[in-house]
Amino acid sequence: MPRYYFYLREAAAPPHITGAFFPDAAAAKEFAKNLRTALTDHAACGKAHWSVAVADENGSAVFEASGGKAAYRRDAH
């Protein structure tokens, strides 16, 4: 099972990086979308701006979500 890396960033703070195993890029993307929503919804005063970027174990971008936008990298496996 491949490992995907999640780069979490709140506003201008340095990113928090963690890795997890998922069966495929679609599962990692779904997790990232839910994670970003949960972080934003539970932020103090609802004003924190969280972004999430996902890369596969080769470092290729899979998914990015920032603000109200999300982008899925179709060229990812």
Backbone atoms as SQL, in Angstrom:
CREATE TABLE atoms (id INTEGER PRIMARY KEY, chain TEXT, resi INTEGER, resn TEXT, atom TEXT, x REAL, y REAL, z REAL);
INSERT INTO atoms VALUES
  (1, 'A', 1, 'MET', 'N', 0.858, -1.178, 0.000),
  (2, 'A', 1, 'MET', 'CA', 0.000, 0.000, 0.000),
  (3, 'A', 1, 'MET', 'C', 0.901, 1.237, 0.000),
  (4, 'A', 2, 'PRO', 'N', 0.664, 2.184, -0.913),
  (5, 'A', 2, 'PRO', 'CA', 1.529, 3.373, -0.992),
  (6, 'A', 2, 'PRO', 'C', 1.312, 4.349, 0.166),
  (7, 'A', 3, 'ARG', 'N', 2.361, 5.099, 0.467),
  (8, 'A', 3, 'ARG', 'CA', 2.299, 6.134, 1.510),
  (9, 'A', 3, 'ARG', 'C', 2.057, 7.480, 0.836),
  (10, 'A', 4, 'TYR', 'N', 1.214, 8.292, 1.457),
  (11, 'A', 4, 'TYR', 'CA', 0.936, 9.649, 0.989),
  (12, 'A', 4, 'TYR', 'C', 1.312, 10.608, 2.099),
  (13, 'A', 5, 'TYR', 'N', 1.886, 11.748, 1.723),
  (14, 'A', 5, 'TYR', 'CA', 2.316, 12.750, 2.689),
  (15, 'A', 5, 'TYR', 'C', 1.381, 13.952, 2.630),
  (16, 'A', 6, 'PHE', 'N', 0.973, 14.399, 3.813),
  (17, 'A', 6, 'PHE', 'CA', 0.037, 15.503, 3.957),
  (18, 'A', 6, 'PHE', 'C', 0.774, 16.697, 4.531),
  (19, 'A', 7, 'TYR', 'N', 0.741, 17.795, 3.800),
  (20, 'A', 7, 'TYR', 'CA', 1.372, 19.037, 4.225),
  (21, 'A', 7, 'TYR', 'C', 0.262, 19.975, 4.677),
  (22, 'A', 8, 'LEU', 'N', 0.174, 20.171, 5.996),
  (23, 'A', 8, 'LEU', 'CA', -0.870, 21.017, 6.585),
  (24, 'A', 8, 'LEU', 'C', -0.264, 22.362, 6.938),
  (25, 'A', 9, 'ARG', 'N', -0.961, 23.425, 6.584),
  (26, 'A', 9, 'ARG', 'CA', -0.456, 24.764, 6.887),
  (27, 'A', 9, 'ARG', 'C', -1.610, 25.630, 7.375),
  (28, 'A', 10, 'GLU', 'N', -1.349, 26.340, 8.469),
  (29, 'A', 10, 'GLU', 'CA', -2.317, 27.307, 8.981),
  (30, 'A', 10, 'GLU', 'C', -1.767, 28.693, 8.702),
  (31, 'A', 11, 'ALA', 'N', -2.484, 29.440, 7.861),
  (32, 'A', 11, 'ALA', 'CA', -2.078, 30.796, 7.458),
  (33, 'A', 11, 'ALA', 'C', -0.620, 30.795, 7.003),
  (34, 'A', 12, 'ALA', 'N', 0.235, 31.596, 7.645),
  (35, 'A', 12, 'ALA', 'CA', 1.626, 31.716, 7.210),
  (36, 'A', 12, 'ALA', 'C', 2.582, 30.856, 8.037),
  (37, 'A', 13, 'ALA', 'N', 2.063, 29.992, 8.894),
  (38, 'A', 13, 'ALA', 'CA', 2.910, 29.145, 9.741),
  (39, 'A', 13, 'ALA', 'C', 3.628, 28.091, 8.896),
  (40, 'A', 14, 'PRO', 'N', 4.770, 27.585, 9.398),
  (41, 'A', 14, 'PRO', 'CA', 5.447, 26.499, 8.681),
  (42, 'A', 14, 'PRO', 'C', 4.532, 25.280, 8.579),
  (43, 'A', 15, 'PRO', 'N', 4.680, 24.470, 7.547),
  (44, 'A', 15, 'PRO', 'CA', 3.782, 23.320, 7.386),
  (45, 'A', 15, 'PRO', 'C', 4.058, 22.210, 8.391),
  (46, 'A', 16, 'HIS', 'N', 3.011, 21.483, 8.748),
  (47, 'A', 16, 'HIS', 'CA', 3.109, 20.265, 9.541),
  (48, 'A', 16, 'HIS', 'C', 3.046, 19.132, 8.521),
  (49, 'A', 17, 'ILE', 'N', 3.968, 18.195, 8.605),
  (50, 'A', 17, 'ILE', 'CA', 4.007, 17.116, 7.619),
  (51, 'A', 17, 'ILE', 'C', 3.799, 15.780, 8.326),
  (52, 'A', 18, 'THR', 'N', 2.907, 14.971, 7.778),
  (53, 'A', 18, 'THR', 'CA', 2.682, 13.631, 8.300),
  (54, 'A', 18, 'THR', 'C', 2.425, 12.695, 7.132),
  (55, 'A', 19, 'GLY', 'N', 2.739, 11.440, 7.321),
  (56, 'A', 19, 'GLY', 'CA', 2.522, 10.455, 6.263),
  (57, 'A', 19, 'GLY', 'C', 1.552, 9.379, 6.724),
  (58, 'A', 20, 'ALA', 'N', 0.824, 8.801, 5.792),
  (59, 'A', 20, 'ALA', 'CA', -0.124, 7.726, 6.096),
  (60, 'A', 20, 'ALA', 'C', -0.268, 6.839, 4.865),
  (61, 'A', 21, 'PHE', 'N', -0.650, 5.606, 5.101),
  (62, 'A', 21, 'PHE', 'CA', -0.850, 4.660, 4.004),
  (63, 'A', 21, 'PHE', 'C', -2.311, 4.650, 3.577),
  (64, 'A', 22, 'PHE', 'N', -2.532, 4.696, 2.264),
  (65, 'A', 22, 'PHE', 'CA', -3.872, 4.621, 1.686),
  (66, 'A', 22, 'PHE', 'C', -3.808, 3.691, 0.482),
  (67, 'A', 23, 'PRO', 'N', -4.920, 3.056, 0.138),
  (68, 'A', 23, 'PRO', 'CA', -4.901, 2.130, -0.991),
  (69, 'A', 23, 'PRO', 'C', -4.637, 2.805, -2.334),
  (70, 'A', 24, 'ASP', 'N', -5.014, 4.092, -2.461),
  (71, 'A', 24, 'ASP', 'CA', -4.812, 4.796, -3.724),
  (72, 'A', 24, 'ASP', 'C', -4.932, 6.296, -3.512),
  (73, 'A', 25, 'ALA', 'N', -4.670, 7.068, -4.583),
  (74, 'A', 25, 'ALA', 'CA', -4.705, 8.527, -4.516),
  (75, 'A', 25, 'ALA', 'C', -6.101, 9.047, -4.199),
  (76, 'A', 26, 'ALA', 'N', -7.142, 8.370, -4.687),
  (77, 'A', 26, 'ALA', 'CA', -8.508, 8.823, -4.421),
  (78, 'A', 26, 'ALA', 'C', -8.826, 8.765, -2.925),
  (79, 'A', 27, 'ALA', 'N', -8.364, 7.734, -2.238),
  (80, 'A', 27, 'ALA', 'CA', -8.596, 7.618, -0.796),
  (81, 'A', 27, 'ALA', 'C', -7.820, 8.694, -0.040),
  (82, 'A', 28, 'ALA', 'N', -6.583, 8.975, -0.459),
  (83, 'A', 28, 'ALA', 'CA', -5.793, 10.032, 0.173),
  (84, 'A', 28, 'ALA', 'C', -6.436, 11.394, -0.058),
  (85, 'A', 29, 'LYS', 'N', -6.961, 11.617, -1.261),
  (86, 'A', 29, 'LYS', 'CA', -7.638, 12.878, -1.586),
  (87, 'A', 29, 'LYS', 'C', -8.860, 13.060, -0.696),
  (88, 'A', 30, 'GLU', 'N', -9.672, 12.038, -0.547),
  (89, 'A', 30, 'GLU', 'CA', -10.879, 12.128, 0.278),
  (90, 'A', 30, 'GLU', 'C', -10.515, 12.430, 1.732),
  (91, 'A', 31, 'PHE', 'N', -9.478, 11.773, 2.243),
  (92, 'A', 31, 'PHE', 'CA', -9.031, 12.035, 3.603),
  (93, 'A', 31, 'PHE', 'C', -8.590, 13.483, 3.753),
  (94, 'A', 32, 'ALA', 'N', -7.815, 13.992, 2.787),
  (95, 'A', 32, 'ALA', 'CA', -7.334, 15.376, 2.839),
  (96, 'A', 32, 'ALA', 'C', -8.480, 16.375, 2.821),
  (97, 'A', 33, 'LYS', 'N', -9.486, 16.134, 1.995),
  (98, 'A', 33, 'LYS', 'CA', -10.642, 17.034, 1.943),
  (99, 'A', 33, 'LYS', 'C', -11.351, 17.068, 3.287),
  (100, 'A', 34, 'ASN', 'N', -11.570, 15.902, 3.884),
  (101, 'A', 34, 'ASN', 'CA', -12.247, 15.833, 5.183),
  (102, 'A', 34, 'ASN', 'C', -11.405, 16.458, 6.288),
  (103, 'A', 35, 'LEU', 'N', -10.105, 16.247, 6.235),
  (104, 'A', 35, 'LEU', 'CA', -9.205, 16.824, 7.226),
  (105, 'A', 35, 'LEU', 'C', -9.229, 18.344, 7.168),
  (106, 'A', 36, 'ARG', 'N', -9.113, 18.897, 5.967),
  (107, 'A', 36, 'ARG', 'CA', -9.129, 20.354, 5.822),
  (108, 'A', 36, 'ARG', 'C', -10.439, 20.950, 6.312),
  (109, 'A', 37, 'THR', 'N', -11.545, 20.317, 5.982),
  (110, 'A', 37, 'THR', 'CA', -12.852, 20.786, 6.444),
  (111, 'A', 37, 'THR', 'C', -12.926, 20.763, 7.960),
  (112, 'A', 38, 'ALA', 'N', -12.480, 19.670, 8.573),
  (113, 'A', 38, 'ALA', 'CA', -12.523, 19.559, 10.032),
  (114, 'A', 38, 'ALA', 'C', -11.640, 20.611, 10.693),
  (115, 'A', 39, 'LEU', 'N', -10.446, 20.836, 10.173),
  (116, 'A', 39, 'LEU', 'CA', -9.548, 21.842, 10.750),
  (117, 'A', 39, 'LEU', 'C', -10.143, 23.236, 10.643),
  (118, 'A', 40, 'THR', 'N', -10.708, 23.558, 9.505),
  (119, 'A', 40, 'THR', 'CA', -11.297, 24.883, 9.293),
  (120, 'A', 40, 'THR', 'C', -12.546, 25.068, 10.148),
  (121, 'A', 41, 'ASP', 'N', -13.405, 24.052, 10.209),
  (122, 'A', 41, 'ASP', 'CA', -14.643, 24.145, 10.983),
  (123, 'A', 41, 'ASP', 'C', -14.391, 24.281, 12.473),
  (124, 'A', 42, 'HIS', 'N', -13.305, 23.706, 12.966),
  (125, 'A', 42, 'HIS', 'CA', -13.040, 23.714, 14.402),
  (126, 'A', 42, 'HIS', 'C', -11.999, 24.747, 14.815),
  (127, 'A', 43, 'ALA', 'N', -11.597, 25.599, 13.897),
  (128, 'A', 43, 'ALA', 'CA', -10.620, 26.641, 14.208),
  (129, 'A', 43, 'ALA', 'C', -11.259, 27.681, 15.119),
  (130, 'A', 44, 'ALA', 'N', -10.434, 28.271, 15.964),
  (131, 'A', 44, 'ALA', 'CA', -10.912, 29.311, 16.876),
  (132, 'A', 44, 'ALA', 'C', -11.534, 30.447, 16.073),
  (133, 'A', 45, 'CYS', 'N', -12.728, 30.798, 16.387),
  (134, 'A', 45, 'CYS', 'CA', -13.473, 31.881, 15.749),
  (135, 'A', 45, 'CYS', 'C', -13.768, 31.609, 14.274),
  (136, 'A', 46, 'GLY', 'N', -13.438, 30.443, 13.788),
  (137, 'A', 46, 'GLY', 'CA', -13.706, 30.104, 12.394),
  (138, 'A', 46, 'GLY', 'C', -12.938, 30.951, 11.397),
  (139, 'A', 47, 'LYS', 'N', -11.886, 31.638, 11.851),
  (140, 'A', 47, 'LYS', 'CA', -11.153, 32.537, 10.955),
  (141, 'A', 47, 'LYS', 'C', -9.819, 31.974, 10.496),
  (142, 'A', 48, 'ALA', 'N', -9.407, 30.836, 11.015),
  (143, 'A', 48, 'ALA', 'CA', -8.125, 30.266, 10.608),
  (144, 'A', 48, 'ALA', 'C', -8.226, 29.779, 9.164),
  (145, 'A', 49, 'HIS', 'N', -7.156, 29.932, 8.451),
  (146, 'A', 49, 'HIS', 'CA', -7.102, 29.504, 7.059),
  (147, 'A', 49, 'HIS', 'C', -6.157, 28.310, 6.969),
  (148, 'A', 50, 'TRP', 'N', -6.705, 27.131, 6.737),
  (149, 'A', 50, 'TRP', 'CA', -5.903, 25.917, 6.611),
  (150, 'A', 50, 'TRP', 'C', -5.789, 25.523, 5.152),
  (151, 'A', 51, 'SER', 'N', -4.617, 25.054, 4.780),
  (152, 'A', 51, 'SER', 'CA', -4.448, 24.457, 3.467),
  (153, 'A', 51, 'SER', 'C', -3.849, 23.067, 3.654),
  (154, 'A', 52, 'VAL', 'N', -4.166, 22.183, 2.726),
  (155, 'A', 52, 'VAL', 'CA', -3.661, 20.817, 2.754),
  (156, 'A', 52, 'VAL', 'C', -3.152, 20.477, 1.362),
  (157, 'A', 53, 'ALA', 'N', -1.947, 19.954, 1.305),
  (158, 'A', 53, 'ALA', 'CA', -1.393, 19.452, 0.047),
  (159, 'A', 53, 'ALA', 'C', -1.003, 17.998, 0.281),
  (160, 'A', 54, 'VAL', 'N', -1.205, 17.159, -0.720),
  (161, 'A', 54, 'VAL', 'CA', -0.878, 15.738, -0.622),
  (162, 'A', 54, 'VAL', 'C', 0.099, 15.386, -1.732),
  (163, 'A', 55, 'ALA', 'N', 1.129, 14.635, -1.363),
  (164, 'A', 55, 'ALA', 'CA', 2.100, 14.123, -2.328),
  (165, 'A', 55, 'ALA', 'C', 2.225, 12.619, -2.135),
  (166, 'A', 56, 'ASP', 'N', 2.493, 11.899, -3.216),
  (167, 'A', 56, 'ASP', 'CA', 2.690, 10.458, -3.070),
  (168, 'A', 56, 'ASP', 'C', 4.111, 10.185, -2.587),
  (169, 'A', 57, 'GLU', 'N', 4.442, 8.927, -2.392),
  (170, 'A', 57, 'GLU', 'CA', 5.748, 8.577, -1.827),
  (171, 'A', 57, 'GLU', 'C', 6.916, 8.927, -2.746),
  (172, 'A', 58, 'ASN', 'N', 6.635, 9.252, -4.000),
  (173, 'A', 58, 'ASN', 'CA', 7.667, 9.704, -4.932),
  (174, 'A', 58, 'ASN', 'C', 7.801, 11.218, -4.960),
  (175, 'A', 59, 'GLY', 'N', 6.953, 11.914, -4.187),
  (176, 'A', 59, 'GLY', 'CA', 6.993, 13.368, -4.133),
  (177, 'A', 59, 'GLY', 'C', 6.119, 14.050, -5.161),
  (178, 'A', 60, 'SER', 'N', 5.355, 13.282, -5.941),
  (179, 'A', 60, 'SER', 'CA', 4.462, 13.870, -6.942),
  (180, 'A', 60, 'SER', 'C', 3.208, 14.425, -6.288),
  (181, 'A', 61, 'ALA', 'N', 2.814, 15.631, -6.675),
  (182, 'A', 61, 'ALA', 'CA', 1.612, 16.255, -6.129),
  (183, 'A', 61, 'ALA', 'C', 0.379, 15.453, -6.540),
  (184, 'A', 62, 'VAL', 'N', -0.521, 15.240, -5.576),
  (185, 'A', 62, 'VAL', 'CA', -1.750, 14.497, -5.809),
  (186, 'A', 62, 'VAL', 'C', -2.965, 15.393, -5.653),
  (187, 'A', 63, 'PHE', 'N', -2.945, 16.278, -4.629),
  (188, 'A', 63, 'PHE', 'CA', -4.119, 17.060, -4.296),
  (189, 'A', 63, 'PHE', 'C', -3.689, 18.291, -3.520),
  (190, 'A', 64, 'GLU', 'N', -4.401, 19.401, -3.744),
  (191, 'A', 64, 'GLU', 'CA', -4.180, 20.629, -2.979),
  (192, 'A', 64, 'GLU', 'C', -5.525, 21.259, -2.659),
  (193, 'A', 65, 'ALA', 'N', -5.670, 21.726, -1.443),
  (194, 'A', 65, 'ALA', 'CA', -6.883, 22.436, -1.044),
  (195, 'A', 65, 'ALA', 'C', -6.472, 23.635, -0.205),
  (196, 'A', 66, 'SER', 'N', -6.898, 24.816, -0.636),
  (197, 'A', 66, 'SER', 'CA', -6.578, 26.048, 0.060),
  (198, 'A', 66, 'SER', 'C', -7.769, 26.974, -0.050),
  (199, 'A', 67, 'GLY', 'N', -8.141, 27.603, 1.035),
  (200, 'A', 67, 'GLY', 'CA', -9.309, 28.480, 1.005),
  (201, 'A', 67, 'GLY', 'C', -10.532, 27.686, 0.623),
  (202, 'A', 68, 'GLY', 'N', -11.325, 28.162, -0.312),
  (203, 'A', 68, 'GLY', 'CA', -12.514, 27.456, -0.739),
  (204, 'A', 68, 'GLY', 'C', -12.299, 26.610, -1.963),
  (205, 'A', 69, 'LYS', 'N', -11.044, 26.483, -2.406),
  (206, 'A', 69, 'LYS', 'CA', -10.771, 25.774, -3.649),
  (207, 'A', 69, 'LYS', 'C', -10.042, 24.467, -3.374),
  (208, 'A', 70, 'ALA', 'N', -10.233, 23.509, -4.235),
  (209, 'A', 70, 'ALA', 'CA', -9.510, 22.250, -4.161),
  (210, 'A', 70, 'ALA', 'C', -9.158, 21.818, -5.573),
  (211, 'A', 71, 'ALA', 'N', -7.997, 21.233, -5.722),
  (212, 'A', 71, 'ALA', 'CA', -7.567, 20.783, -7.050),
  (213, 'A', 71, 'ALA', 'C', -7.039, 19.364, -6.953),
  (214, 'A', 72, 'TYR', 'N', -7.507, 18.509, -7.826),
  (215, 'A', 72, 'TYR', 'CA', -7.034, 17.134, -7.893),
  (216, 'A', 72, 'TYR', 'C', -6.098, 17.022, -9.073),
  (217, 'A', 73, 'ARG', 'N', -4.918, 16.503, -8.836),
  (218, 'A', 73, 'ARG', 'CA', -3.943, 16.340, -9.902),
  (219, 'A', 73, 'ARG', 'C', -4.283, 15.093, -10.690),
  (220, 'A', 74, 'ARG', 'N', -4.830, 15.252, -11.880),
  (221, 'A', 74, 'ARG', 'CA', -5.250, 14.116, -12.693),
  (222, 'A', 74, 'ARG', 'C', -4.080, 13.260, -13.160),
  (223, 'A', 75, 'ASP', 'N', -2.883, 13.828, -13.184),
  (224, 'A', 75, 'ASP', 'CA', -1.740, 13.059, -13.664),
  (225, 'A', 75, 'ASP', 'C', -1.180, 12.131, -12.594),
  (226, 'A', 76, 'ALA', 'N', -1.714, 12.194, -11.374),
  (227, 'A', 76, 'ALA', 'CA', -1.247, 11.314, -10.300),
  (228, 'A', 76, 'ALA', 'C', -1.770, 9.897, -10.526),
  (229, 'A', 77, 'HIS', 'N', -1.074, 8.923, -9.973),
  (230, 'A', 77, 'HIS', 'CA', -1.455, 7.527, -10.144),
  (231, 'A', 77, 'HIS', 'C', -2.800, 7.277, -9.516);
